Every structure is written in C-alpha cells, then in structure tokens.
Amino acid sequence: MAERMKPLICFRNIGALIQIRPGPPPRLAIRKGCALLVRDGRVEKVVADSKISTRDVSITVDLKGKAVIPGFVDCHTHLVYGGTRKDEMEQRLDGASYLEILQQGGGILSTVKATRRETEDALFESARRRMRRMMTLGTTAFEIKSGYGLDLKTEMKMLRVGRRLRESLNVPVILTYLGAHAIPKGETVDAYFQFVMDHLPEFLPLADGVDIFCERGVFSVDQMVGLFVRAKELGFRQLRAHVEELSHQGGAFQAARLGALSCDHLEYASAKEIRAMAKTGCTAVLMPGVTCFLGGEKLPPVGKMLEAGVNIALATDCNPGSCPSYNMQTVLNLALSLYRLPPDRALIAATHGAAKALGGEKDYGGLLPGQRADFAVLRTGDYRDLFYYFGDNFVAETWLAGKKIQPEKIPAAF
Ligand SMILES: [Zn+2]
C-alpha cells in the first residue's frame, strides 16, 4: 500500500502533549489544544485541534483533555530470570550486605541456579508477563541483559528469550550479553573471565552489545577494557558497564574513553569520570530503585553530572535481587525525592535520555514527527501529577506504534 494510503489516526483533544526536543540540552515542549497525527505507527505531525482536516483522517481518538507523554524507555533491566530473592530482603534487614550475600553463594548466584533450571519457554512466559505489565505502566522500549547463566547454554537461552520478546511484543528491545556479571561457584575470576573472552564471538548473533560488572572482588577495570576492545573488534555495536556502584574503580573513565554508550549506577563516580562521560557523550544510567530497595545511602553525583552536561537516563534495573520493581513511575518518584531531579528533567531522563543510552533516540523517546508513536495517556491533564501524587498509577492507556494495549488482557507481572 502506498504510504499516503495508510490510515491516518488523529488523537485529538489532548490536554497537554509532551514532546522532548533533543537539544542540547534536551527540553520538554508542552503543547496544549493540539492533535497528534499518526500514520503507519509513526508520528506524522502535530496540529492545532482547530486545524484538523476531517477529510484526511481515518480514525479519531478523543483523549478528553488528558496529558500525553512519550512512553518510558527502560534502558537497564535484567528482566529475564527464574525464581525470586525474597529471603534476602530479610537477611539484609538482619545486617548482611549485598556483597556478603553474594560471597556466601546467594545473591546473583541463587538467581543463576533458578534461571539455569527453567526452560526457555517458562522464562519466556514469565518475562513476557513482566514486560506486558511494564507496558501498561507506560514503558514502551527496553534493554534486556543476560547474566544469570554464567555458562554458554543459559546465557544463550536468556538472549533467545529476549529475541522472542522483541519479536512477539512489537517494542524496541536492545539485547545485551552480560556473561561478566558474577563469578560462577567454584571458579576463579581470571579463569571465568578468560572463558567469557574465548566464547565472545558466539554471542555476536544473539546480542546487540556487551556489559560487565566492574567492581572490587568481581571484574577489574583492566578486564573491562580487554572485553570492550575485543567486543569492538568483533563488531558488537554497543558497550555498557556496571561501574562505580559499590566502590570507586575508575571504570567509567575507561568505558567512556572506549566509546561506551552508557555507564550505569555511578554512585562513586568522581569528577574525572564525569568529565570523560560529558566529553564522549556517554550516558549516565541512574537507578534510584536500587538505592531505595537496598537501603543504600550513597547517591550518584547527579548535580555535578548535570552541570558537566552529561546525558542522564533513568531506569528500573528490574531484577530479582537489587530492584524487583518494574515500574518507571516509581523510578520518577524516587529520582525526584532522592536526586532532587525536577519533574521535567526526570521525565526527559526516563524517555529521550534513556533512548540515547540505547542508541535509539532518533527512533523513539521524544514523540517527534518521524518517531514511533509510542506514548502513554495519563489520567490527568498535568504530567506533574506523576510526581506529586506519588505511589499511584497515572498511566491510563499505553499506545505502541499507534496501537492501544489492552490492559484487561494483561495479567499481574509476578
Ligand atoms: Zn544491572
């Protein structure tokens, strides 16, 4: 069918349409009394309500004065996993630290055990339920990591699940190979890291990029550099790293220097890392849900990052251990209360900023003409209600490429 023959959908009577202008710096553009015209799953243009030509429009959707925001982009998740880690919640309250639990074979390793045990179909079903729930809460693009296999079979199984999710849900999904997530029981760091390096080429057809957990007692900055250099040689398009989360290691500086798209966590980032990230355009992915759930006190230097012009993204880090939440609205609330990020900055970070962390900012995250028509219709006409009445769900409807998701068909995520 010729492009102009495809039906034009007109979303009219929008209370406030929020778009993100890419900048720099990116800015929120709020338009009132306008209509969003969508054709073939993409935004065609925005016109004043009074200027709609009914002759051209095939379908009209009256949004009754509600606000429309770009769908959230959850740019850091571990949402394919088996089991839960509810017991650790209580262990931590009794004083055990995250690293202590990991060293005793719990933490990531208990999820590894559960994920190895589950079939590909079972993992697909549970992750799909989770993602569908996330979509009804307003998320319309995802990053998904492997990292709960730490062996070839399970890491590949997780990435195949990710690919099936991408194909079946019609949402942008970036897949990341995180073999270097933890050290399997009974292995040394160096021997396991060598195993990851040796088998890296086998993951090229399955993943868009690679990631590594760079931390004291886990993988070193030198190992991260080795992994990134090799991944680039092989043709992986995206590099990202868990860095400066529990201690300062300087990994963010090296990751930025090597062209990483994002550095994630960054609680212990110093001025040197921040400067390098600003210079190379490496996104800082911040996950206040982890701080909240683990009861951490150390916060990333958000003010200094903003001052330096670092692109900031917000994500859930959805995973069974350090942040079981899958709700980006909660992340927005926490970004405001923990980081003191104003609503406009937080919303930019959860949409356009996060799209940049996935290299997808031209395609989604701003609701601009030519981009995917992925958006959330809020329950009210003011997007700040998302922050003000914290704890409620303010997403009334989610639209993906111009198609409404049917929440009544979506089960609970867990
Ligand atoms: Zn993570």
Boltz pocket constraint, residues with backbone or C-beta under 6 A from the ligand:
constraints:
  - pocket:
      binder: B
      contacts: [[A, 76], [A, 78], [A, 242], [A, 317]]
      max_distance: 6.0
